[in-house]
Amino acid sequence: MRLVSWIPALLVLVACAAKPVADKSAPLDPHPASAAAPSASGEADARGVALTLGGRSDAALRPRPAIGNFGLDLGARNGQVRPGDDFFAYANGGWYESFTIPADKSSFGPFDLLDERSKQRVRGIIEHAAAAHAAAGTPEQQIGDYYAAYMDQAAMEANGLTPAQDDLQRIATARTRADIARLFGEPGFASLFDVQLPPDFKNPDRYCVFISEATLGLPDRDYYLKDDPTLQELRSKYVAYIAQMLTLGGVPEASAKADDIMAFETEAAKVQWPIEKRRDVDAIYNPRSKRQLLAYASGFPWQAFLDPQQLGARQQVVLGELTAIRDLSALYGRTSVATLRDFLTFHYLSTHAPYLPKRFDEARFAFYGQAMRGQPAQRERWTRGVEAVDDALGEAVGRLYVAQYFPAESKAKMQQLVADLEAALSERIDALDWMTPQTKVRAHEKLAAFTPKIGYPEKWKDYSALIVRRDDLFGNVRRAADWQWNYQVQRLDQPVDRGEWQMTPQEINAYYNPSNNEIVFPAAILQPPFFDPNADAAVNFGAIGAVIGHEMGHGFDDQGRKFGPDGAMRDWWTPADAEVFNARTARLIKQFSAFEALPGLKVNGANTVGENIGDLGGLNVAYEAYHLSLRGKPAPVIDGLTGDQRFFLSYAQVWRQKYRDGALRELVMSDEHSPSQFRVNGPLPNIDAWYAAFDVQPGDKLYIAPADRVRIW
C-alpha cells in the first residue's frame, strides 16, 4: 500500500527512535513497531505520572520509582568495563550479556518494552469495543469490527484468494503501459514512484504534490547492488520468495518471472539515489510544472498515473530525486508490459499477505522476518491486529487511550518541562563561541517560535465516513487506504492544518516537524524508563530530558537548520556561520563513519548525521537544564553516584538495545539512526562533563583530545 506521510520520507528529521525492525512489513507496505516482553518490574500507572523532573525533596517520603532505588538499573552495568573504553557496555553490559531477544523479536530495548505495554493497553480497548457490538459508524464499532475481521482467520482460509481476484484480474488484463501506470496510481498497488501531499517546503501554509522514487521489495538500493556474500545470499532468497508468492497466487512459470522481476528491480536500484543524498532537502526540492515533468521524464505515462489519484488536473508538482525520476521513467518505457504485470502481481500478493490465507502470511514472514532479520518466530496475531487497527483508525484508538491513560493535567506539566529545556538551549545559543551575533538572533527567533505538542492532538480526526464491516477484512483495508488518501486530496487547496499530528498518542516515539517548526511527544513515551516522577532528577533529565533536547536539536541539525521560524525553507545563516557549522558536522560524520556495526559494515555517518547532531545537542541541552534545576546547589550523591554520573548512565540505559544481525544490518543500511551502541559511545566522548564524571583519561578507547571534540549546540 502507498505510505501516506506528513512529509516526504526522504526528509528524515522526525523520530527520536529508529523504526523497530522486528517483523515489520516489506518496504512497500510499512507497518508500526513490533511488540516486546512486559517489564519484569511491573507496569507504572500512567494516570499517576506527574510530569515534573525533581519530585519530592524528602527521599524518605517519596514513592519508590519503577526501576531500582532512584530510577537506574544498577544491575545492568558491567563493572569490568572501563567507562572510557565502552560506556554502552559499562552502563548496559550485564543486561546485554544475559538478555535473550524473544523469539518473536528481531531487536529489543526500552522502546520495544513500552511498545508492548502500549499494545496491551490498546488490545484491551479494542477487544472491549469488539465485544460491545456498538452502533454502526461509531468509533467503537469501527475499531471493534476492524479488529474482529483481522482476527477471523477461519474466514480468511475459507475465502482463499477470492477477495483479491478482482484486483489480480485487473493486473492480468492490463495490456499497455498506460494500463499499468493507472494501477501504479491506486492504493494497494506497487509503483516505481511515490506520491505524497505534504506542506510545500518553501511555502508551508499550502500543500503540494510531491513525487519521489518508491522503495522496492528490499529495504534500500544497496541491498540490490552491494557486493557482499550475505547480501548475495539474501538476494537469492528474495528471488525464491518472489517465485513462491507467484506460485501461491497461481501464476505459471513463476521461477522465470521471479528472475525478470529481480532484474527489473535491480535496474531500478541502480538509478535510485543513495540514502544519504535523499535526505538533502535542497537536492530533493525541485518544483516543476506538469509540462516540464512530461518533457523531463517522458518514458512514463504520468497522466494515467495521476488520474486515479485525483491529481490529473494539477499543473504544479515538486520532484524529489530528480535524475532518479527521469531514469526510472526511461526504465519503465523500455520494460515489457509482461514484466510490469508480474511486478505488480508479486507485490500485490506480498503486500496483502497478512489478509490472505495463512500460507501467504507464513511465506512473507519466512523471508522478511526470518531470512532478512533473523527473527525465529512470528508475533502473535493479536499484536499485528492491534497494529492493523492503529494503521487504519489510529486517532480513534488514541482518543480512547488518552481518556484512560493520560490525564489532562499531565499535558501542562510536560509543557513546563519543555519550557525548561528551551531555556537551557537559549542559554547555550548565547554562549556559542563559533556563531556570529547576527545568526544567533535568528536562532533565537526560531527557538521562540517552536510549537510543543504534548500527549495528544487538540482536534481528533473524524473517521465516520469510513465503512468498516466485521465480515470484510479485505474491503476494510482497501476502504481505509482510500479514506486516508481522500482525506489528504480533499484538503489540497486548503490552508495547512498545523494542528495535525503525524504520530498517534499510543506510539512510543517523538518527532520534530520542520514545516511546522514543532516538537511532538505522544502520551505513551511519557513513562518509565523515559520519565518517572518518583525517580531522581538527574535520571529524568538524562532520559526524557535528552529526548526533548534531541527533538529541539533537529530544528538546528544539518537539514532542520535550513528552515526558518515559520517552517519555510530559507537560508537564515551568514555564509561564515554556515561554513563553520558544516566543518563541525563533517567531523561528526567522520567520527560516526568509523563505527563498525558488523564485520565489514560501518555506520554511514553522512546518513545518520542529523540524528547524531540531535543526540549530541540533546545531551548538552538536557545536561545544562539539569544543572539549572539545581539552582546553584550541589547534586546529592546517591548509592555512590554523583548527579552527573546518574545523568549519563540514565541516557545510556534508555538507549540500550540488542539486535539480531539481520535487523542490525537493515538499520545501518536503510535507516537514518545509528545503532544504539553508537548513540551512546558516539556523542558522549564529545562532552567535557562526561570525562570529568567518569575520570576518562588519554589512552581510554573512547578518549578524544579536547581540541578534536565536536562542539555544535
KEVEX-102379 format. One record per residue (C-alpha): x, y, z. Coordinates in steps of 0.5 Angstrom, whole numbers, padded with zeros to 4 digits, always signed. Layout:
BEGIN
XYZ ...
# end
This chain:
BEGIN
+0000+0000+0000 +0002+0007-0001 +0005+0010+0005 +0002+0017+0006 +0006+0021+0010 +0006+0028+0013 +0012+0030+0009 +0017+0026+0004 +0020+0021+0008 +0026+0023+0005 +0027+0029+0010 +0028+0024+0016 +0028+0029+0021 +0023+0027+0026 +0023+0021+0030 +0028+0020+0036 +0028+0013+0035 +0029+0008+0029 +0023+0005+0027 +0023-0002+0030 +0025-0008+0025 +0022-0014+0028 +0017-0017+0023 +0016-0010+0020 +0013-0011+0013 +0016-0010+0007 +0018-0003+0005 +0012-0003+0000 +0007-0004+0006 +0010+0000+0012 +0007-0002+0019 +0009+0000+0026 +0013-0003+0031 +0013-0010+0034 +0012-0012+0041 +0016-0013+0047 +0016-0017+0053 +0013-0014+0059 +0017-0011+0064 +0020-0015+0070 +0019-0009+0074 +0011-0008+0073 +0007-0003+0070 +0007+0004+0072 +0000+0007+0072 +0001+0013+0067 -0005+0016+0071 +0000+0017+0077 +0005+0020+0073 +0006+0028+0075 +0011+0031+0069 +0016+0034+0074 +0023+0033+0074 +0025+0033+0081 +0020+0030+0085 +0019+0031+0093 +0026+0033+0096 +0025+0029+0102 +0027+0022+0099 +0024+0018+0105 +0017+0021+0104 +0018+0020+0096 +0014+0014+0093 +0019+0009+0090 +0021+0009+0083 +0019+0004+0078 +0026+0002+0077 +0031+0001+0082 +0032+0005+0088 +0032+0012+0085 +0031+0010+0077 +0037+0007+0075 +0038-0001+0074 +0045-0001+0077 +0045-0009+0076 +0045-0008+0068 +0052-0005+0069 +0059-0009+0067 +0064-0006+0073 +0069-0010+0069 +0069-0005+0063 +0072+0002+0064 +0067+0007+0062 +0072+0011+0058 +0073+0004+0054 +0066+0003+0052 +0061+0007+0056 +0055+0003+0053 +0058-0004+0056 +0059+0000+0062 +0052+0002+0063 +0049-0004+0060 +0054-0010+0059 +0051-0014+0065 +0044-0014+0062 +0047-0015+0055 +0050-0021+0056 +0045-0024+0060 +0039-0022+0056 +0036-0026+0050 +0032-0023+0045 +0025-0026+0045 +0024-0031+0039 +0019-0026+0036 +0023-0020+0036 +0029-0018+0032 +0031-0013+0037 +0030-0011+0044 +0030-0005+0048 +0026+0000+0052 +0022+0003+0046 +0020-0005+0045 +0019-0005+0052 +0014+0001+0052 +0011-0001+0046 +0009-0008+0049 +0006-0004+0054 +0002+0000+0050 +0000-0005+0045 -0003-0009+0052 -0007-0003+0054 -0010-0002+0046 -0011-0009+0046 -0016-0008+0052 -0019-0002+0049 -0020-0006+0042 -0023-0012+0045 -0028-0009+0049 -0030-0005+0043 -0030-0011+0039 -0035-0015+0044 -0039-0009+0045 -0042-0009+0038 -0043-0002+0038 -0048+0002+0034 -0046+0003+0026 -0041+0009+0025 -0039+0010+0032 -0031+0009+0033 -0032+0003+0038 -0036+0000+0032 -0030+0001+0027 -0025-0001+0032 -0028-0007+0034 -0030-0009+0027 -0024-0008+0024 -0020-0012+0029 -0025-0018+0029 -0025-0018+0022 -0017-0018+0022 -0017-0024+0028 -0022-0028+0024 -0017-0033+0021 -0022-0038+0019 -0026-0033+0015 -0019-0032+0011 -0018-0039+0010 -0025-0040+0007 -0024-0034+0003 -0018-0036+0000 -0016-0031-0006 -0023-0029-0007 -0022-0022-0004 -0016-0021-0008 -0019-0024-0015 -0022-0017-0018 -0015-0013-0017 -0011-0019-0019 -0015-0020-0026 -0014-0012-0027 -0007-0013-0027 -0007-0019-0031 -0012-0016-0036 -0007-0009-0037 -0005-0009-0044 -0001-0002-0044 +0004+0002-0040 -0002+0007-0039 -0006+0001-0036 +0000-0001-0031 +0001+0007-0030 -0006+0007-0027 -0005+0001-0023 +0001+0004-0020 -0003+0010-0018 -0008+0007-0014 -0008+0005-0007 -0006-0002-0006 -0001-0003-0012 +0006-0002-0012 +0010+0003-0016 +0016+0006-0018 +0014+0013-0016 +0011+0015-0009 +0006+0021-0009 +0005+0025-0002 +0002+0031-0001 +0006+0035+0005 +0007+0042+0006 +0011+0046+0001 +0018+0046+0004 +0018+0054+0002 +0011+0055+0003 +0009+0051+0009 +0002+0054+0009 +0000+0051+0003 +0000+0043+0001 +0004+0041-0005 +0004+0035-0010 +0011+0031-0008 +0013+0026-0013 +0019+0021-0011 +0022+0015-0012 +0019+0009-0009 +0022+0004-0004 +0023-0003-0008 +0022-0010-0005 +0029-0010-0001 +0030-0004+0004 +0035+0000+0000 +0038+0000-0006 +0045-0002-0003 +0041-0009-0002 +0041-0010-0009 +0048-0007-0011 +0053-0008-0006 +0058-0014-0007 +0057-0017+0000 +0056-0025+0001 +0051-0024+0006 +0047-0020+0001 +0048-0024-0005 +0045-0030-0001 +0039-0025+0001 +0038-0023-0006 +0038-0031-0008 +0033-0032-0002 +0029-0026-0005 +0028-0029-0012 +0026-0035-0009 +0021-0031-0005 +0018-0028-0011 +0017-0034-0014 +0014-0038-0008 +0009-0032-0008 +0007-0032-0015 +0006-0040-0015 +0002-0039-0009 -0002-0034-0013 -0003-0039-0019 +0002-0035-0023 +0005-0040-0028 +0013-0040-0030 +0014-0037-0023 +0021-0038-0023 +0023-0035-0029 +0018-0029-0028 +0022-0028-0021 +0028-0027-0025 +0025-0022-0029 +0022-0018-0023 +0029-0018-0019 +0033-0016-0026 +0028-0010-0026 +0028-0008-0019 +0036-0008-0019 +0036-0004-0025 +0031+0001-0022 +0036+0001-0016 +0042+0003-0020 +0039+0009-0022 +0036+0011-0015 +0039+0016-0010 +0044+0014-0004 +0041+0014+0002 +0045+0020+0005 +0043+0024-0002 +0036+0023-0001 +0036+0027+0006 +0039+0033+0003 +0033+0038+0003 +0036+0042-0002 +0037+0037-0007 +0030+0034-0007 +0026+0040-0007 +0025+0041-0015 +0019+0045-0017 +0016+0043-0024 +0010+0045-0028 +0007+0039-0031 +0009+0040-0038 +0016+0040-0035 +0015+0034-0032 +0012+0031-0038 +0018+0033-0042 +0024+0031-0037 +0021+0024-0035 +0018+0022-0042 +0018+0015-0041 +0013+0014-0036 +0005+0016-0037 +0004+0021-0032 -0003+0023-0034 -0005+0016-0033 -0001+0015-0026 -0004+0022-0023 -0011+0021-0025 -0013+0015-0021 -0010+0019-0015 -0015+0025-0017 -0009+0029-0019 -0009+0029-0026 -0011+0037-0026 -0006+0039-0022 -0001+0043-0026 +0005+0044-0021 +0009+0039-0017 +0015+0038-0013 +0020+0033-0016 +0025+0029-0011 +0031+0025-0013 +0031+0029-0020 +0035+0024-0024 +0032+0018-0021 +0025+0020-0023 +0028+0021-0030 +0032+0015-0031 +0026+0011-0027 +0022+0013-0033 +0026+0011-0038 +0027+0004-0035 +0019+0004-0035 +0019+0006-0042 +0024+0000-0044 +0021-0005-0040 +0016-0010-0042 +0009-0010-0040 +0009-0017-0038 +0015-0016-0033 +0011-0010-0031 +0005-0014-0030 +0009-0019-0026 +0012-0014-0022 +0005-0011-0020 +0002-0018-0018 +0008-0020-0014 +0008-0014-0010 +0000-0014-0009 +0001-0021-0006 +0006-0020-0002 +0003-0013+0001 -0003-0017+0002 -0001-0023+0005 -0003-0021+0012 -0010-0021+0010 -0010-0027+0006 -0009-0035+0008 -0004-0037+0013 +0001-0040+0007 +0001-0033+0004 +0003-0030+0011 +0008-0035+0013 +0012-0034+0007 +0012-0027+0008 +0015-0028+0015 +0020-0033+0013 +0023-0028+0008 +0022-0021+0011 +0022-0024+0019 +0027-0030+0019 +0031-0029+0013 +0032-0022+0013 +0032-0020+0020 +0034-0027+0023 +0027-0027+0027 +0026-0034+0029 +0018-0034+0031 +0012-0029+0028 +0009-0025+0033 +0002-0027+0036 -0003-0025+0031 -0007-0020+0036 -0001-0016+0036 -0001-0015+0029 -0008-0014+0029 -0007-0008+0034 -0002-0005+0029 -0007-0006+0023 -0013-0002+0027 -0008+0003+0029 -0006+0004+0022 -0013+0005+0020 -0016+0008+0026 -0010+0011+0030 -0013+0017+0033 -0020+0014+0034 -0016+0009+0038 -0012+0014+0041 -0018+0018+0044 -0020+0012+0048 -0013+0011+0050 -0012+0018+0052 -0018+0018+0056 -0016+0012+0060 -0008+0013+0061 -0006+0020+0060 -0010+0026+0065 -0011+0033+0062 -0006+0036+0068 +0000+0032+0065 +0000+0036+0059 +0001+0042+0063 +0007+0039+0067 +0010+0037+0061 +0010+0043+0057 +0013+0046+0063 +0019+0041+0063 +0020+0043+0055 +0020+0050+0057 +0026+0049+0062 +0030+0045+0056 +0028+0051+0051 +0031+0056+0057 +0037+0052+0057 +0038+0052+0049 +0037+0059+0049 +0043+0060+0054 +0047+0055+0050 +0046+0059+0044 +0048+0066+0047 +0055+0062+0050 +0057+0059+0043 +0064+0062+0041 +0063+0060+0034 +0057+0063+0032 +0056+0071+0030 +0051+0075+0034 +0047+0076+0027 +0046+0069+0026 +0045+0068+0034 +0039+0073+0034 +0036+0069+0028 +0037+0062+0032 +0033+0065+0038 +0027+0067+0033 +0027+0060+0031 +0027+0057+0038 +0022+0062+0041 +0017+0060+0035 +0018+0053+0037 +0011+0050+0038 +0011+0044+0043 +0005+0039+0042 +0004+0034+0048 +0001+0028+0049 -0005+0028+0044 -0008+0033+0039 -0013+0038+0040 -0017+0036+0035 -0018+0029+0033 -0019+0026+0026 -0027+0024+0024 -0027+0017+0021 -0034+0017+0021 -0035+0016+0013 -0030+0010+0013 -0034+0004+0013 -0032-0002+0017 -0035-0009+0017 -0034-0015+0021 -0034-0020+0015 -0030-0016+0010 -0023-0015+0012 -0020-0014+0005 -0025-0009+0004 -0024-0005+0010 -0016-0005+0009 -0018-0002+0002 -0023+0003+0004 -0018+0005+0010 -0013+0006+0005 -0018+0010+0000 -0020+0014+0006 -0013+0016+0008 -0012+0019+0001 -0018+0022+0000 -0017+0026+0007 -0011+0029+0004 -0013+0030-0003 -0019+0034-0001 -0015+0039+0003 -0010+0040-0002 -0013+0047-0003 -0014+0049+0004 -0009+0052+0009 -0004+0047+0012 -0007+0044+0018 -0002+0046+0023 -0006+0042+0029 -0005+0035+0026 -0001+0030+0029 +0004+0025+0025 +0004+0020+0031 -0002+0017+0035 -0002+0018+0043 +0000+0011+0044 +0006+0011+0040 +0013+0010+0043 +0017+0016+0040 +0017+0023+0039 +0019+0028+0033 +0021+0034+0030 +0017+0037+0024 +0021+0043+0021 +0015+0045+0016 +0011+0047+0023 +0017+0048+0027 +0014+0044+0032 +0017+0038+0037 +0012+0033+0039 +0012+0028+0045 +0006+0023+0044 +0003+0021+0051 +0006+0014+0051 +0013+0015+0051 +0012+0019+0058 +0013+0014+0063 +0019+0010+0066 +0024+0009+0064 +0024+0015+0060 +0020+0019+0065 +0019+0017+0073 +0016+0023+0077 +0019+0019+0083 +0026+0018+0080 +0032+0022+0081 +0032+0029+0078 +0039+0027+0074 +0036+0021+0072 +0030+0024+0069 +0034+0029+0065 +0038+0024+0062 +0032+0020+0060 +0026+0024+0058 +0030+0031+0058 +0035+0028+0053 +0029+0026+0048 +0026+0033+0049 +0033+0036+0047 +0034+0031+0042 +0028+0034+0038 +0030+0041+0039 +0036+0039+0036 +0033+0037+0030 +0031+0044+0029 +0038+0046+0028 +0041+0040+0025 +0044+0040+0018 +0038+0040+0015 +0033+0043+0020 +0037+0049+0020 +0035+0050+0013 +0028+0052+0016 +0026+0059+0019 +0021+0060+0025 +0015+0060+0020 +0017+0053+0018 +0019+0056+0011 +0026+0053+0008 +0030+0059+0007 +0037+0061+0009 +0038+0065+0015 +0045+0064+0016 +0051+0068+0015 +0056+0065+0010 +0061+0065+0015 +0057+0061+0020 +0055+0056+0015 +0062+0055+0014 +0064+0053+0021 +0058+0049+0022 +0059+0045+0016 +0066+0044+0018 +0064+0042+0025 +0059+0037+0022 +0064+0034+0018 +0068+0032+0024 +0062+0029+0027 +0061+0025+0020 +0068+0022+0020 +0067+0020+0028 +0061+0016+0027 +0063+0013+0020 +0069+0010+0024 +0064+0005+0028 +0063-0002+0025 +0056-0005+0027 +0058-0012+0024 +0064-0014+0021 +0065-0010+0014 +0059-0006+0015 +0060+0001+0018 +0056+0007+0020 +0054+0011+0014 +0056+0018+0018 +0053+0022+0013 +0046+0019+0013 +0046+0019+0021 +0049+0026+0022 +0042+0029+0023 +0040+0024+0029 +0047+0025+0031 +0047+0032+0032 +0040+0031+0035 +0043+0027+0040 +0050+0031+0042 +0046+0037+0042 +0040+0034+0046 +0045+0031+0051 +0048+0038+0052 +0042+0042+0053 +0039+0037+0058 +0045+0037+0062 +0045+0044+0062 +0038+0044+0064 +0039+0039+0070 +0045+0044+0073 +0040+0050+0072 +0035+0046+0076 +0040+0045+0082 +0039+0053+0083 +0047+0053+0085 +0046+0047+0090 +0051+0041+0089 +0047+0035+0087 +0047+0029+0092 +0051+0023+0092 +0046+0017+0091 +0049+0010+0092 +0056+0013+0091 +0054+0016+0084 +0054+0024+0083 +0049+0027+0080 +0053+0028+0073 +0054+0020+0073 +0047+0019+0074 +0045+0023+0068 +0050+0020+0064 +0048+0013+0066 +0041+0014+0065 +0042+0017+0058 +0046+0010+0056 +0041+0006+0059 +0035+0009+0055 +0039+0007+0049 +0040+0000+0051 +0038-0005+0045 +0040-0012+0043 +0040-0013+0035 +0040-0020+0031 +0045-0019+0026 +0040-0018+0020 +0036-0013+0024 +0042-0009+0025 +0044-0009+0018 +0038-0007+0016 +0038-0001+0021 +0045+0001+0018 +0043+0000+0011 +0036+0004+0011 +0035+0008+0017 +0038+0015+0019 +0039+0013+0026 +0046+0010+0029 +0045+0003+0032 +0044+0005+0040 +0051+0003+0042 +0054+0008+0038 +0048+0013+0040 +0052+0012+0047 +0059+0012+0045 +0059+0017+0040 +0056+0023+0043 +0059+0022+0050 +0066+0023+0048 +0065+0030+0045 +0062+0032+0052 +0067+0035+0057 +0063+0034+0063 +0063+0026+0062 +0070+0026+0062 +0070+0029+0069 +0064+0025+0071 +0068+0018+0070 +0075+0020+0070 +0076+0018+0063 +0084+0019+0061 +0088+0019+0055 +0089+0012+0053 +0082+0010+0054 +0079+0008+0048 +0074+0013+0047 +0078+0019+0049 +0078+0025+0044 +0083+0030+0045 +0079+0037+0047 +0081+0040+0041 +0078+0035+0037 +0072+0034+0041 +0066+0036+0036 +0062+0042+0039 +0056+0045+0036 +0050+0046+0040 
# end
